[in-house]
């Protein structure tokens, strides 16, 4: 089912009424009128600014539908721009500036795994929950105050490995991105599940190849190597401008016309990138936990509300931003309903006890790794009317159990 059909199939007047009236549990006796402060940090100006803005749009939409409140309390969002390099002075200053805020109750956002790695120790010391909207990893020494609203970077490749082994039609060239400690999440996880299902690598040394993390990366030499080694398909992890460059090089070298398929984790054709990649991305398969065509009531309502607010269908980061707000809303609601004091530690404990309801991805719960236990989907880039879209074509395993 395409996004256009999802939109057409809904009772829009009911959704518009919801937008106008809001849907919140505020108004209870004894609820403080003082606003709570939620931090938001992401790349809002660099190469992933589209992702950062989409995450913020999802958060803002949730607040709009709930009269600007979480758990019945008015919310002030304190935003910081980390830029596109989590190792930069700009990113460090943004993180410190946010953490220095008094009375901060929780932090969300995050568009790079390395930001999570940098902030883990400070938020743990302050007993402040960090609900990462997009970039999630379990490669940290202590997950106590880290929560994932989307998926671990290892989840999409884990869901995809066995499928590719059974459907690629031969050897697969595996191409990752050198993300330091997190590269094992994105690439080695795929290799492990792929080989366990009988898959064979086309890489010359029998090990995955890693491209450097750089906006100047060319993929021509890697793609040529895949051709020369008889690859029937390529698995790739790339994001940002690197994803655009990969798709461009894949098209220009003619691998698509030779029948060499591309399978990827979701970031390759995510978000604004897909429209930049254009028709060259047609036919590319990806693994992820969300597409706006998911057939459930909560997602249909979310898609229509987002379309009404922003004039376009939601992408994955927008859905995750919405989910992060919902997680905090449900956690804070459980505290205010009992009249308990709102602290970062109390909110963190409440999150640990949640079963998430009415999420665009359906109902789910957190795993021991503080990430959603959820079903993944095989998507393919196709035309949805006149728009490129990641269309659901098959179900993949549930990950996180």
N, C-alpha and C positions, 0 to 999 in steps of 0.2 A: 504494500500500500504506500503510495507516494505522499509527500507532505501536502500537496494540493488537495488530495482526497481526504486526508485527515482534517484539513481546515473546512472543506466543504461538508463533511459529515457531522459537524458539531452544531449544536444549537447556540449559535453565536450570541443572541440576545441574552441568554442566561449567563454566559461568560462575561459579557459586557456589564451586566448587572453586578456580578461579582467584583469586577474591577472598580466599579463606582462605589460599592458599599464596603468593600474590604471583607476579610474574614478573620477575625481575631478573637482571642479569648480575654481581651483586656476588660477593664471595667470592674473587676472584683474589688470588694472592700479591702482596705488596708494596703493596696498596691501603691508603692511610692510613685510620685509624679516625676522624680528626678530621672533624667535619661541615663542609660547605661552606655558605656563606650566599647565599641568593637573595632579592633584594628584591621586594616586591609593593606596588604603589601603585594605588589606584583610589578612586572615590567609594563609601564604605562607610556613609555616614550621610545623604546628601542625596537628591535626587530620582531619581538613578540608582543608589541603593544596591542595588536588586535585581540590576542588571547586574553591579555590583562583586562581590556575594556569589556570583553564578552563576559568574563567572570564577574566583573563589577555590575554589568547589566543584569545578570541573573540574580545577584544579591539584591540589587535595587528593586527588581520586579517583585521579589518575595516581600520586601518591606512595603512596597506600594499596595500589595494585596492584603497586607496585614496592618494597615493604618500606621505604618512606620514604627511598628513595635515587634519585639521578640519576647515571648513569655508575658505579654501584657505590659511590658515596659518600653517607653520611648527609647529610640536608639540614635546615638550619634556615631557615625562611621568616621574613623580617623584614618585617612589614606596616606600611604607613602609610595613613592616611585622608586623601585629598586633598579631600574634600567635593565639592559640586556646582558650585563656581565656581573654575575653574583660575586665575583672575586674583586670587583672594583671598589675604589674608595667611595663612590656614589652609593653603591649597594650597602656597604658597611655603615655609612652615615644614616641611610634610610632605616636600616634595621635598628640601630641604636636609638634614633629619634623616636621610633615607634615604641620600643621597649621602655623608654624613659617616660612615657605617658603615665600619669597617675590614674589610678582607678580603672585601668584597662581590664576588661572582663575576659576577653578572648581575642585571638587573632585568626584571620582567614586570608584567603588569596593564595599567593605563591605560584609562580609560573616556571620555576626551575628547581630541580632536585637539590642543587648545591645551596640554594637558599634555605631549604629544610635542614640540611646538614650544618649550616652555619648558625641557625637559630635554635637548634635542639637544646644545647646546653643552657642558654639564657632563659628560655621559656620554662625549662625544668626547674631551674634555680628559683624562678619567680612563681612557680606553680600556676602557670598560665596556659590554658589549653590552646594549641595551635591546630586548627582544622584546615589542613591543606586542601585547596580546591582542585588542584590539577597535578602538581608535582609531588609524588609520594614514593617513599622508599622505606624498606625495613632495614637498610644498611646503616643503622645508627645504634649507639650503645644502649640507649634507653628510650623506649616508646611511650613511657607513662603519660606524657602530656602531648603526644603527637597523634593526630587522627586524620584519616583520609576520607574525603568526601567523594572521591572519584574511583581510582584504582591504583594499586601499586604498579610501578613501571614494569615489574616482572609479570603482572597478570595477563595483559593482552598477548605477549609471546607464548606464555604457558598455555593459554587457551588455543592458540593457533598451531602449535608444533605438530601434533598428531594429525591434524587435518591436512597440512601441507605434505607430510610424509606419505599419506595415502592418496593424494590427488595431484601432486606435482608432475607425475609421469616420468620421473627420473631424478638425477642429482640436482641439488639446490645449492646455489652460491649464497653464502650468508655474509651480509655486509652491515656492520654496526657503526656506531659513532663513539669515539673515545670520550666518555663522560667521567673518566676517573673511576672512583669507587662504584658508581652506579652503572658502569657499562656491563657488569655481570647481570644486572637486572634485565636490561633491554635485549641482550644478545645471547649470553650464555644460557639463560633460561630457555630460550627458543631451541638452541642446539641440544640441550638436555632432553627436552620432551620430543623433539624431532627424531633424534637418534633412538630414543626408547621405543618409538613407533616404527623403527626400521628404516628411517631416512638416511640418505648418504649425501655428504657434502661434496660440492664441486670445487671448493677452494683448494689450491695447489698443495698446501701443507696439511690439509685435513682439519684445519682450525679456522674459525671465523676471522674475517678481515675487518679492520677498524679504520675508518676515515677519521682524520683529525676534526676536532670541533672548531670549525672556522667558517666564516662567511665566504671565504675565497676557495672553498673546496670544489674541485672538479671531479666528477665521477666517471669520466671517460675511460681512464685506465682500469678502473675496477670492473666496469661493464664489459670492456674488451676482454679482460681476463676471464670473466664469467662465460662469455661466448667461446673463447678458445678452449676452455675446460669442459665444454659440453653441457653446461647448465641448462636444464629444462625450465627452471624458475629461479627467481631471486627473492630472498627474504632481506628486507632492509629496515633499519631504524634510523630515521632522520627527521628533523623538525626545523621550523623556521626557514630561513633562506636556503639552507642546505637541502631541505625537502623539495623546494621549488627547483633547485639546480639538478637534483637527481632526476626528477620527472622530465625536465627539459632534455637532459643528456640521454635518458632512456628512449625518448621519442626520436631524437635526432640521429641516434646511432642505429635506429631501425630494429631494436630488439622486440618491440611489440609486433611488428609485421612478421618477424621470424617465429612468433608464437611463444616467446619466452615471457612467462607471466611474472608479475610482481605481487608478492604478498608482504604485508607490512603491519606493524603495530599502528594503532590509530593516528598518531601525530603526523604521519606522512601526508595524509589528505584531509587534515583537520581544518575546520574553521575557515578563516579568510584565505588560508593557503590554497584551498581547492579552487577558488575563483581566480587566483593568480596563476595557478598551474594550467587552468583552462582545459581544453579538449585533450591535451596530451595525457591527462590523468585518467581518461576514460578506460574502464576495464580493470583498473588496479583494485586488488582485494585488500581489505584491512580487517583487523580484529579489534573490537571495542565493545564496551558495555552499553553504549547509547547511540541511538539514531532517532531523529525526530519522528520517524515512522513507527515507533514502538506502539503496539496496540493495547493500551490500557487507559482507563479514565483519567488518571492523574496526568499522564503525558499529553493526552488530547487537550485537556484544559490548559496545561502549561504552554503548549504550542500556540494555541489560539490567543492566550493572554500575551505571550511574547510578541506574536505577530501584530497584535493590536498596539502594543506599546512601542515597538521598534521598527515595524514595517517589514520584517523579514522573519524567516523561520529561525528558531534557536539552533546554535551549534553546540558542540559538546561542552566547552568551558562554561557557556551560559547555563546549561543544565546543571553542571557541577556547582557553580556559584549559587544557584537556587537551592541545591541540596545542602550546601554548607549552612545557608541561612536557616533551612528547615531543621537541621541537626541542632543548631544553637537555640532555635525557638522551642523545640520539644524539651531540650535539657533545662532551659531557664524556666519554662512553664512548670516542669515537675518540681522545681524549687519554690517558685512563687505560690503554687497551689497549696503548699504545706507551710507557707510563711517563713521558709528558711532564708537565712542571709545569703545574698549573692556574692560569692567570691570566685576567683578563678579555680581554686581547688574544688569548691562545691560543684561548679559547672562541669569540671572534668570528671568528677565521680558520677554525675548525672548522665553524661555522655556514655560512660562505660556501661550503664544499665539500660540504654535505649534499644528498642527495636524500631527502626525507622518505618514510618507509615506514609502513605500518599506521596511517594516520591515519583518523579517521572520515569524512573527505572523500575517501579514497582516497590513492594515492601522488601526490606532486607535488614540484616543485622551485622554488627561488626565482628570480624574474626579476631583471633588471638593476636594478629599482627596489626590490629586497629584499622583495618580496611574492610570495605563491604564484601560480604559473601554474596555473590551475584552471578547471573548468567551473562555469558559473552556471546557476541554475534559476529558472523562473517558478513561483511558489507562489501559492496562493489560500487565503484563510481559509475553512475549512469545518469542519463538526462531525466530529470523530473519536470516534464513540461519543457520550458526553455532554460531551466536552471540545473547546473551540475549538483548532484547529491550523492551521499553515501547511502545506498539503498540496501536494506536487510535482505540477504539471500539465503542464509542458513543459520541455524543455531549451533553454537559451540558449547563446550562444557561450562558448568558452574565452577567458579574459581574462589578459593578462600576457605573452603570447608576443612 
